[in-house]
Amino acid sequence: MSSCHTVTEDSKVLQKKNKILLMGNPNVGKSVFFTELTGIRAISSNYAGTTVSYMDGTVKIGEKECTLIDVPGTYSMTATSEAEAVAVRFMESDPLAVICVLDATNLERNLCLAIELKRYNVPTVYVLNLMDVAKRHGVEINIGLLEQELGAPVVATVAVKKEGLDKLLKTLEHKLYGKDEAAGHCDKCRGCQSSGDFDDSESAWLRAKEITRRVRKTDASNPNFLDRMGESMMKPFPGIPLAVLVMVLCIGVIVGGGKVLRATILLPLVNQVLVPFFNMIFTSFLPEGMLMNILIGEYGIFVISFEWILALILPYVFLFYVVFSFLEDSGYLPRISVLFDNIMRKLGIQGGSMITIAMGYGCAVPAIVGSRIATTRKERLIISTVVCFAVPCISQTGALLSLLGNYSWWLMLLMILFSLTFLMAVVKISGKLIKGSVDPLLIEIPNLLMPERKAYGKKLLIRMKHFMFEAEIPMMISIVVASLLKETGLLDFIAVYAEPLVSNWLGMPKEAVIALILGIVRREMAVAPLLVLELSSLQAFVGATVALLYLPCLSVFGILTKEFKTKVAAIIFVSTTFVALFVGGAINQIAQMFM
């Protein structure tokens, strides 16, 4: 079994005596090691900040079972963010051992943390990961000499290809339960300051630089195509044209591919197979009436559940994860952050926040949790506010694409531009209103890579499973609520009282009130009911605008309360609701004056 926590949620893990910590800088592959060693699927990405809370699972070392903990990445044992503070608390909790993962392509920076960890007198095995990329860069590291310098075993690995993992387990077993006989390290070196005493980070940096000079040799050969491309992506030219091209290609794959999947596979499956099948089953033993309508009527559970979830949302969710996972694993996202840092600074946040905000297009919850990597509270609040106001989750994005795609590509493009413009406006306004400061951009630029196929496939599988288990149940609850409201007559009753808002102000059919009700449970359910209504282009755009800006779902309210307390969550919920209804109504009223 495994789980994902913050230390404040589960302090019991700090008291465990058999825990082994996976430590290292951000983006060195710790989550890959965790997945391979425990069998638990953890999301790994080619940029810093994927792990901002800890995950724990069980690993067998020899004949003994230990708790392996994937600790948030940290550059130093002097914490500058909440995620790094978690790492420090774990190191102070008397762990059984530490697996310190080092990036072979950025050895000097990684060794600084490795040296600082020696102060804690904990048995440590160092893992030199990304050896294949280092070789590509012409980097050669003398592992035997590095072991002598660190006074502990060093194992060379390529985690995504499972190279060196067996040796790591054997080395760790030998370190914990055997005698250290390998050259360069002995029992007395476990945690001792064999490389000198380091009372501050500056001393550690100097020592790391000296060790790197001794153990690393670099071939001054010309960089290969991927390395040259990675450098070019951070320059205004060709970086900006490439960014535009990437964006167009991503939208094309998600929108175009989603429409093809819907038209050729999913809609025929729903309309010709699933709905007729369940209709045949229920009509064979149920009489006509309310129960029959709840099950297979206009808003029947076994009708709209397939239409909304399977045919409407699923294809866009799948293709979004295909695209986003590729961008993650390739290392492109941090380059976008550097490229647009100047623009984002003028708006009020640094470019690195773009990665966390981009996570919100998958789901708002991990994006808000991911804001822990920010070094100031103000930046965390800005990121969370932007995600709640102007970033639709992937399910909601799929619903919006389906809704607007039924009218025209221009309407869809207009909504994309509106969304981006509103996003920038929220960043600017929240930056002015929220007190505090935002630190300058400090972000690791990973190697530009072609994603490893197996790791990439595992990530897609994990994310689709998460979607199926975490999103499907709330969506099904929304569908049951919709069916009951429709068949019991409560929908018509509510619509009468909501008519001044829904019909007069927003210009929508009175039945659209159900979208406002269901949107409280799940964000995409503020869109899905609009698909069965006969809307004009203006009504579709107004409905999409309200849904985009409408209050986050209940799970987001929960995580906001947990991260920032109830007051902040309540302010965001009230503000998003008011802004959604005001902006949607304003668009309708202004458009009506020109019609």
Secondary structure, 3 states (H helix, E strand, C coil): CCEEECCCCCCHHHHCCCEEEEEECCCCCHHHHHHHHHCCCCCCCCCCCCCCCEEEEEEEECCEEEEEEECCCCCCCCCCCHHHHHHHHHHCCCCCEEEEEEEHHHHHHHHHHHHHHHHHCCCEEEEEECHHHHHHCCEEECHHHHHHHHCCCEEECEHHHCECHHHHHHHHHHHHHCCCCCCCCCHHHCCCCCCCCCCCHHHHHHHHHHHHHHHEEECCCCCCHHHHHHHHCCCHHHHHHHHHHHHHHHHHHHHHHHHHHHHHHHHHHHHHHHHHHHHHHHHCCCCCCHHHHHHHCCCCHHHHHHHHHHHHHHHHHHHHHHHHHHHHHHCHHHHHHHHCHHHHHHHCCCCCHHHHHHHCCCCHHHHHHHHHHCCCHHHHHHHHHHHHHHCCCHHHHHHHHHHHHCCCHHHHHHHHHHHHHHHHHHHHHHHHHCCCCCCCCCCCCCCCCCCCHHHHHHHHHHHHHHHHHHHHHHHHHHHHHHHHHHHHCHHHHHHHHHHHHHHHHCCCCHHHHHHHHHCCCCHHHHCHHHHHCCCCHHHHHHHHHHHHHCCCCHHHHHHHHHHHHHHHHHHHHHHHHHHHHHHHHHHHHHHHHCC
